[in-house]
Structure formats: structure tokens, C-alpha cells
Amino acid sequence: MKFFDSHCHLQLSQFDADRGTTISHMEKSCTAAIVVGTDLATSRAGVELAEKHDFLWASVGLHPNDNKDEAFDEQAFLALAENPKIVAIGECGLDYFRSGGTPEEKAGQKERFEKQIQLAINLNKTLIVHCRNAHDDMLEILFAYSRELTNKRLRAVIHFFTGSEELAQKYLRLGCYLSFPGPITYTDMYDESIRITPLDKILSETDSPFAAPVPHRGKRNEPAYVEHVVTKIAAVKTIPVEEMSSQIILNSQHVFGLQ
């Protein structure tokens, strides 16, 4: 293993035509990954995919508004999570950007999110957190679980982190890991957030098929492109790519409990 993609969606339809080729690219680049579900159907598909490859694992959960009419079926997700290939719950969280954030929608998102936090704690699984335009509420909720975060009964990964240095500090104080995506290669505006994040709290991700890094910007993303994300992080941290990649792999193994 040379690289680790903490968040991809290989099970989505964008890969239907060439999923095998995409996975071959991962094998050639020695890239491992977490296949992340956003609802019950994509969670099941992610598990099925992870079972076929020893360098893939899966996360199961309900996205705040990708399928906002779907209720959180705790028993169904609980049954899925018994699979040894499941290492996390999510992606789940709060997203007020897409929904408009009416009081009713916010309340529903918070309820679904807290159910998934409890599931992660009960099953000793990592929580993969999606947050967009909702950081104040997210921090308030996570702060309520600060004891669990401190004693490691809850491990949280902030997916697709492209926030400010100040926001990074707030999540880091709670013990969260920050997972940096392709857009950090578009600009230097995220460099300070990367710079202040401790080496042992950094993860890398693609969120493929979305948000491909430079030099593939504008194209469909894929897990093998996580190398470009790691290269940018290493440049900001002024350490060799191999050293940064090894640290990210170690962090990923630690937070997700990988053997």
C-alpha cells in the first residue's frame, strides 16, 4: 500500500462502465480506500464491492440530504454493520447548503445524525462526518460528545475538509481527524489549515467521482488520483511525499481500526 483514499464512492453509477478498470488503476498505484455509502442502497453496494477486494473497506450511513426523504433504518444499518468489512458509519451529518436549512429540515438532519453517532459509539465504528454550511451546529453537536471523543469511544473524521485555519482548530480541539480532498490542489487558500493540522490527524481523500484534483480537474475523479492530494499535503508540510503517505496510511489504519 502506497496511498490511502479515506472517502470514495466507487459503487455509484458513474463507474458502471469501467469500474474494473478503475479498480485496476488502484492496484497499479497501490491505493487502498474506504467505499462510502450515502443511503441504504449505496451502503449495501459499497459493502458488496469491499468484500471482493482486500484493499477496500466500506462505510454505511445516511447522507443528510442526498436522499432526504429516506428515514434512518437503524435495524437495517445495524445488520449491515455486522460485516467485518464495515469500518465506519457515514457519511452522515448536516448540510444546509442544498436543503435551504428550514427549521424542520435542520431538526430532521440533526435527529438522523445523532442516531448515527449513537450507532457508531455502540458498534465502536468511526464516524464519517459530512458538513456544509452548518459548522456551528455541527460543532455544538460534537461538543456534546466531547467526552466520548476524548476517551476514543467515538472517533470522528471530518470529510472533505476545506475550511479555515480557525475552523480546523475547532475540530482538532475535539480530537477529530481532517480529511483533505482534491480542491486543496486548486489553490493555496487551504494551505494554512493543512499546515496547522498535526501530522497524526491528517487523512487524504478523493470523494470520487467528484472534485478531481489537479491535473485531472474537471474530469471524473477516481481513487488512484489521491496521490495528487497527498503530494500537495506533503508540499505544504515540506516533507517527502513518501513520508507523508506513510503517515496518512498509519493514521487511516489507526482511526478505522484496519489490520
Secondary structure as UniProt FT lines:
FT   STRAND          3..8
FT   TURN            10..11
FT   HELIX           13..15
FT   TURN            16..18
FT   HELIX           19..29
FT   STRAND          31..36
FT   HELIX           40..51
FT   TURN            54..55
FT   STRAND          56..60
FT   TURN            66..69
FT   HELIX           74..81
FT   TURN            84..85
FT   STRAND          86..95
FT   HELIX           96..99
FT   HELIX           103..123
FT   STRAND          126..132
FT   HELIX           135..144
FT   HELIX           146..150
FT   TURN            151..152
FT   STRAND          156..158
FT   TURN            159..160
FT   HELIX           165..173
FT   TURN            174..175
FT   STRAND          177..180
FT   HELIX           182..185
FT   TURN            189..190
FT   HELIX           191..196
FT   HELIX           199..201
FT   STRAND          202..204
FT   TURN            208..209
FT   TURN            214..215
FT   TURN            217..218
FT   HELIX           223..225
FT   HELIX           226..237
FT   HELIX           241..256
//
